């Protein structure tokens, strides 16, 4: 049966946009910002360390960052049902 692969995004900053096509062999290209010269690719989580080292060694890559999406707490249960705050009136200044 099909099992879902754990994926992670890598944000890769480039010196020149022309080198973006060379990175397509490392993963699935999701977004390329030509103005800010970065792109986002998705790779399998189990291959992350190996591919992160390989990509950061390339001479046309300025910086590589792994996505922090898995570290974000998505538990919003207590946040939606809070009691409204009471607004206190300021004392009159005469």
VENWOUR-V294106 format. One record per backbone hydrogen bond with DSSP energy under -0.5 kcal/mol. CO is the residue of the C=O (numbers start at 0). NH is the residue of the N-H. If there is no record, write none. Layout:
co=CO nh=NH
co=CO nh=NH
This chain:
co=5 nh=44
co=7 nh=42
co=8 nh=66
co=9 nh=11
co=9 nh=40
co=10 nh=12
co=10 nh=64
co=11 nh=38
co=12 nh=61
co=12 nh=62
co=15 nh=18
co=16 nh=19
co=18 nh=21
co=19 nh=22
co=20 nh=23
co=22 nh=25
co=22 nh=26
co=26 nh=28
co=27 nh=41
co=30 nh=39
co=31 nh=33
co=32 nh=36
co=32 nh=37
co=36 nh=13
co=37 nh=32
co=38 nh=11
co=39 nh=29
co=39 nh=30
co=40 nh=9
co=41 nh=27
co=42 nh=7
co=43 nh=46
co=44 nh=47
co=46 nh=50
co=47 nh=51
co=48 nh=52
co=49 nh=53
co=50 nh=54
co=51 nh=55
co=52 nh=56
co=53 nh=57
co=54 nh=57
co=57 nh=60
co=59 nh=14
co=59 nh=61
co=62 nh=12
co=64 nh=10
co=67 nh=70
co=67 nh=71
co=68 nh=71
co=71 nh=73
co=73 nh=75
co=75 nh=78
co=75 nh=79
co=78 nh=81
co=85 nh=87
co=91 nh=93
